[in-house]
Amino acid sequence: MRATSSTARPSTRLRQSTHHHRSPARCSATPVAAAAAHNAGVGSKTLTSWLLAQEKAGAIDLPLVTLLSSISSACQRISSLVARAPIDGGTGLAASGANASGDEQKKLDVLANDVFARAVADSGRCSVLVSEELDQPVAVSSSGGYIACFDPIDGSSNIDAAIPTGSIFGVYAEGECVIDPDADAPDALVEKCLTNARQSGTELVAAGYCLFSSSTVLVLTVKTGVYGFTLDRTMGEFVLSHPGIRIPDPGQRIISGNLGNVLKWAPSLQAYLSETVTNRPDGAPTYSYRYVGALVADFHRTLLYGGIWLYPPDSSAPSGKARLLYEVAPMSLLAEQAGGLATWGPTAEQRVLEVVPSGVHARSPLFTGSASEVKRLQQFLRTHK
């Protein structure tokens, strides 16, 4: 792995007053001042300027700035494709019928994959790319770079009905292998790409998603918190709209998951759902149920409103359904960076980010949301084994 280094900047020293007639008063920010500082740049700071500020602060390097800028450009292009799909013939199934994971493949899945792949390749800062729509990782550059993983269109089954969809991406640290397309045999090249790409979520250096809905919102973390940027189509830029996102805790009493699969869930999880929605003890308020059927849309609501989102294993999918590398791990990093939890396991107590995928399309369960809600789920499952 080629490490990048950053030089620590010296801290600014405050000159102490030489007046001795009274001790200097301690100043604390007022709520109004604190709110103003939190919202600084909202409506005016572009994603580009925010990324450059992160680089100046030493949080990321310039190659990552370039790669993330290319990803944001891809999101803008895909947003336009999604919006125009009904009039450009972009709805319906693709000719291939199914993707590498065996899922139904829509026309926009293929188009969006091409947009993403071209954007990260042209950035010159990506060594390997992984996509839900590709069978194997693709070696992009032999000169090194980050590993870009993405689900080009999450919730593509919603596209034909104009229901919110999105794109998910994760950028992993550069791996240790040296890829030489001229010297390596094809099988050896694929194996190197596979090994290089199979990393746990702890190796993510950036993660995010782009929601295509009433507005197009790009939510991003570079491990310095979570920030949201809304596409201003008059400027052609993503502009800061959600600074320093924290999952509300306590948040709204919302539970989300696919109720069509409840009878396939473990009995303890069925009991948890029943108690939460219809039969709270001691007359406690029950929860509302909300479900869009697209991970990006359901996660975005949970990120802003709080509550809990369930994507458990079931009898037909014992390993879960969402892909670990480019769906579950990026969302888990966002959840943790926003103060929430992202877990899996029989009692929902194992940290998702520590799981190393067995393959690039390996699947994983996910329980995520407000920390207190995930902990309540853990307590319930422990006592109802």
C-alpha positions in Angstrom: 0.0 0.0 0.0 1.4 3.4 -0.9 0.9 5.6 2.1 0.4 9.3 1.7 1.7 11.6 4.4 0.6 15.0 5.5 2.6 17.5 7.4 1.0 18.6 10.7 0.4 22.3 10.8 1.5 24.2 13.8 -1.2 25.3 16.1 -1.9 29.0 16.3 -0.8 30.5 19.6 -3.0 33.0 21.4 -1.2 35.9 23.0 -2.2 36.3 26.6 -3.1 39.8 27.8 -0.4 41.5 29.9 -3.0 43.5 31.9 -3.1 42.3 35.5 -5.9 44.3 36.9 -8.5 41.6 36.3 -8.6 38.0 35.1 -9.7 37.7 31.4 -13.3 36.5 31.2 -14.0 33.2 29.6 -16.1 33.5 26.5 -18.5 30.9 25.3 -20.5 30.9 22.1 -24.1 31.8 22.4 -26.7 29.4 20.8 -27.2 31.8 18.0 -23.5 32.1 17.3 -23.1 28.3 17.5 -25.9 27.9 15.0 -24.4 30.4 12.7 -21.0 28.7 12.8 -22.7 25.3 12.1 -24.5 26.7 9.1 -21.6 28.6 7.6 -21.5 28.1 3.9 -25.0 26.7 3.6 -26.4 27.7 0.2 -23.1 29.1 -1.0 -20.2 26.7 -0.5 -19.8 24.3 -3.4 -18.8 20.6 -3.0 -15.5 21.5 -4.9 -14.6 24.3 -2.4 -15.5 22.0 0.5 -13.3 19.2 -0.8 -10.4 21.6 -1.3 -10.9 22.9 2.3 -10.7 19.3 3.5 -7.5 18.8 1.6 -6.0 22.0 3.0 -6.9 20.8 6.5 -5.0 17.5 5.9 -8.1 15.3 6.0 -7.7 14.0 2.4 -5.2 14.3 -0.4 -5.5 15.9 -3.8 -6.0 12.5 -5.7 -9.0 11.8 -3.5 -10.3 15.3 -4.2 -10.0 14.6 -7.9 -11.7 11.2 -7.6 -14.6 12.5 -5.5 -15.1 15.4 -7.9 -15.4 12.9 -10.8 -17.9 10.8 -8.8 -20.0 14.0 -8.2 -20.0 14.7 -11.9 -21.2 11.2 -12.6 -24.0 11.7 -10.1 -25.1 14.8 -11.9 -25.2 12.9 -15.2 -27.1 10.0 -13.7 -29.6 12.4 -12.1 -30.4 13.8 -15.6 -30.7 10.2 -17.0 -33.1 9.3 -14.3 -35.2 12.4 -14.7 -35.5 12.0 -18.5 -35.8 8.2 -18.5 -39.6 8.1 -19.3 -39.1 10.3 -22.4 -35.8 9.0 -23.6 -36.7 5.3 -23.5 -34.7 4.7 -20.4 -37.3 2.6 -18.6 -37.8 -1.1 -18.7 -35.4 -4.1 -18.7 -32.0 -4.2 -20.2 -31.3 -6.7 -23.0 -29.1 -8.7 -20.6 -32.0 -9.3 -18.3 -29.9 -9.8 -15.1 -26.6 -8.5 -13.6 -23.7 -10.3 -12.0 -25.6 -10.9 -8.8 -28.6 -12.4 -10.6 -30.8 -9.4 -10.0 -33.1 -8.0 -12.7 -31.2 -5.4 -14.7 -32.9 -2.2 -15.9 -31.7 -0.1 -18.8 -30.7 2.6 -16.5 -28.6 0.2 -14.5 -26.4 -0.3 -17.6 -26.3 3.4 -18.5 -25.5 4.5 -15.0 -22.8 1.9 -14.7 -21.1 3.2 -17.9 -21.3 6.7 -16.5 -19.7 5.8 -13.2 -17.0 3.6 -14.8 -16.0 6.3 -17.3 -15.9 9.0 -14.6 -13.6 7.1 -12.2 -11.4 5.9 -15.0 -11.0 9.3 -16.5 -10.1 10.8 -13.1 -6.7 9.0 -13.2 -6.9 8.4 -9.5 -8.5 4.9 -9.5 -6.6 1.7 -9.8 -9.5 -0.8 -9.5 -13.3 -0.3 -9.9 -16.0 -2.6 -8.6 -19.6 -2.4 -9.6 -22.8 -4.3 -8.9 -23.3 -4.5 -12.7 -19.9 -6.1 -13.4 -18.9 -9.7 -12.8 -15.4 -9.0 -11.6 -13.3 -6.0 -10.5 -11.8 -4.1 -13.4 -8.1 -2.9 -13.3 -8.2 0.7 -14.4 -4.7 1.8 -13.9 -1.4 0.1 -13.3 0.2 3.2 -11.7 -1.8 3.0 -8.4 -4.7 4.8 -7.0 -7.8 4.3 -4.9 -10.4 1.4 -5.2 -13.8 2.8 -6.2 -16.9 0.6 -5.6 -20.4 1.5 -6.5 -24.0 0.5 -7.0 -24.9 2.7 -10.0 -28.6 2.7 -9.4 -30.0 1.5 -6.0 -33.7 0.7 -6.1 -33.8 0.5 -9.9 -37.1 -1.4 -9.6 -38.7 1.9 -8.6 -37.5 3.8 -11.7 -40.5 3.0 -14.0 -42.8 4.4 -11.3 -40.7 7.6 -10.7 -40.2 6.6 -7.0 -36.9 7.9 -5.4 -33.7 6.0 -6.3 -30.1 6.7 -5.8 -26.4 5.7 -6.3 -24.1 4.4 -3.6 -20.3 4.6 -3.6 -17.3 3.7 -1.4 -13.7 4.6 -1.9 -11.2 2.2 -0.3 -7.5 2.7 0.4 -5.1 1.5 -2.2 -4.2 -2.2 -1.9 -0.8 -3.8 -1.8 -0.7 -5.6 -5.1 1.1 -4.4 -8.2 -0.9 -4.8 -11.4 0.9 -5.1 -14.7 -1.5 -5.8 -17.6 1.3 -6.4 -19.9 3.1 -9.0 -17.8 0.3 -10.7 -15.8 -1.7 -13.4 -17.3 -5.5 -12.7 -17.4 -6.3 -15.1 -14.6 -3.6 -13.7 -12.4 -4.7 -10.2 -13.1 -8.3 -11.0 -12.0 -7.1 -12.7 -8.9 -5.0 -9.6 -7.9 -8.0 -7.3 -8.5 -10.2 -9.6 -6.4 -7.7 -9.7 -3.5 -7.1 -6.0 -3.7 -10.8 -5.2 -3.6 -11.8 -7.4 -0.7 -11.4 -5.0 2.2 -13.4 -4.4 5.3 -15.3 -1.1 5.8 -12.6 0.1 8.1 -10.4 0.7 5.0 -12.9 3.1 3.5 -11.5 6.6 3.1 -14.7 8.1 1.8 -18.3 6.9 1.3 -21.5 8.5 0.2 -24.7 8.3 -1.9 -26.7 10.4 -4.2 -30.4 10.6 -3.8 -32.5 11.2 -6.9 -35.9 12.6 -5.7 -37.6 16.0 -5.6 -34.1 17.3 -5.4 -30.8 15.6 -6.0 -28.8 15.3 -2.8 -25.2 14.0 -2.5 -24.4 12.9 1.1 -20.7 12.3 1.8 -18.2 11.5 4.5 -14.4 11.6 4.4 -14.3 10.5 8.0 -14.6 14.0 9.3 -18.4 13.9 9.8 -21.3 13.7 7.3 -22.3 16.5 4.9 -25.1 16.9 2.4 -24.9 18.8 -0.8 -28.0 19.6 -3.0 -27.6 20.0 -6.8 -28.2 23.6 -7.9 -29.1 23.0 -11.6 -28.8 26.7 -12.3 -25.1 26.6 -11.2 -24.4 23.0 -12.3 -22.9 22.5 -8.8 -23.6 20.6 -5.6 -24.0 23.2 -2.9 -23.8 22.6 0.9 -27.2 22.2 2.3 -26.8 19.8 5.3 -23.7 20.6 7.3 -22.5 18.2 10.1 -25.4 15.7 9.9 -26.2 13.8 13.1 -28.8 11.1 13.3 -31.3 12.4 15.8 -31.3 10.5 19.1 -33.9 10.2 20.3 -35.4 10.6 16.9 -38.8 10.1 15.4 -40.4 6.8 16.3 -40.0 5.3 12.8 -39.2 1.7 11.9 -38.4 0.6 8.4 -38.0 -2.7 6.7 -39.7 -5.0 4.1 -42.8 -6.4 5.8 -43.3 -8.7 2.9 -40.5 -10.9 4.3 -41.5 -10.8 8.0 -42.7 -14.4 8.1 -39.2 -15.4 6.9 -37.4 -13.5 9.7 -36.2 -15.1 12.9 -38.9 -15.5 15.6 -37.1 -13.1 17.9 -37.1 -10.4 15.2 -40.7 -11.0 14.4 -41.5 -10.5 18.1 -39.5 -7.3 18.2 -41.4 -5.9 15.2 -44.7 -6.8 16.7 -43.9 -5.1 20.0 -42.5 -2.0 18.4 -45.4 -1.4 16.0 -48.5 -2.7 17.7 -47.9 -3.9 21.3 -45.5 -1.6 23.2 -45.2 -2.5 26.9 -46.8 -0.2 29.6 -48.7 1.8 27.0 -45.6 3.3 25.5 -46.2 5.0 22.1 -46.0 2.7 19.1 -43.8 3.4 16.1 -44.8 4.4 12.6 -43.8 2.3 9.7 -42.2 3.8 6.6 -40.6 1.9 3.7 -39.7 3.1 0.2 -37.9 0.0 -1.0 -34.7 1.7 -2.0 -31.8 1.7 0.4 -30.7 5.2 -0.4 -34.2 6.7 0.2 -34.9 4.7 3.4 -31.4 5.4 4.8 -31.7 9.1 4.0 -34.9 9.4 5.9 -33.4 7.6 8.8 -30.3 9.8 8.7 -32.3 13.0 9.0 -35.3 11.8 11.1 -33.8 9.0 13.3 -35.5 5.7 14.1 -34.3 2.3 12.9 -33.9 0.5 9.6 -33.9 -3.3 9.3 -32.4 -5.4 6.6 -32.1 -8.7 8.3 -31.3 -12.2 6.9 -34.3 -14.4 6.3 -35.0 -18.0 5.3 -34.6 -17.3 1.6 -31.5 -15.1 2.0 -29.6 -16.3 5.1 -26.7 -14.0 4.4 -28.8 -10.9 3.8 -29.6 -9.3 0.5 -27.6 -6.0 0.3 -24.0 -6.1 -1.0 -21.4 -5.5 1.7 -18.6 -3.9 -0.3 -20.5 -1.2 -2.2 -23.8 -0.9 -0.3 -23.8 -2.0 3.3 -20.2 -0.8 4.3 -20.5 2.7 2.8 -23.9 3.2 4.5 -22.5 1.9 7.8 -19.6 4.4 7.7 -22.1 7.2 7.1 -24.2 6.0 10.0 -21.3 5.8 12.4 -19.9 9.2 11.3 -23.3 10.7 12.0 -23.4 9.2 15.6 -25.5 6.2 14.8 -24.8 2.5 14.8 -24.6 -0.1 12.0 -24.6 -3.7 13.1 -25.5 -7.3 12.1 -25.5 -10.7 13.7 -28.1 -12.8 15.7 -28.3 -10.1 18.4 -27.3 -7.2 16.2 -24.1 -6.6 18.1 -21.4 -7.2 15.5 -20.0 -4.1 13.8 -20.6 -4.2 10.0 -17.4 -2.2 9.2 -15.2 -4.9 10.6 -16.4 -7.6 8.2 -14.1 -8.6 5.4 -16.2 -9.7 2.4 -15.7 -13.2 1.0 -16.2 -11.9 -2.5 -16.8 -8.6 -4.2 -20.6 -9.3 -4.4 -20.9 -10.8 -0.9 -24.1 -10.0 0.8 -24.7 -8.8 4.4 -27.6 -8.0 6.8 -27.8 -4.5 8.3 -29.5 -2.9 11.3 -28.9 0.8 11.4 -30.3 4.1 12.8 -30.2 6.1 16.0 -27.8 4.5 18.5 -30.4 4.2 21.2 -32.8 2.4 18.8 -30.1 -0.1 17.7 -29.2 -0.7 21.4 -32.9 -1.3 22.2 -33.0 -3.9 19.4 -29.9 -5.5 20.8 -31.4 -5.7 24.3 -34.6 -7.2 22.9 -32.8 -9.9 20.8 -30.5 -10.8 23.8 -33.5 -11.5 26.0 -35.6 -13.3 23.3 -33.0 -15.8 22.0 
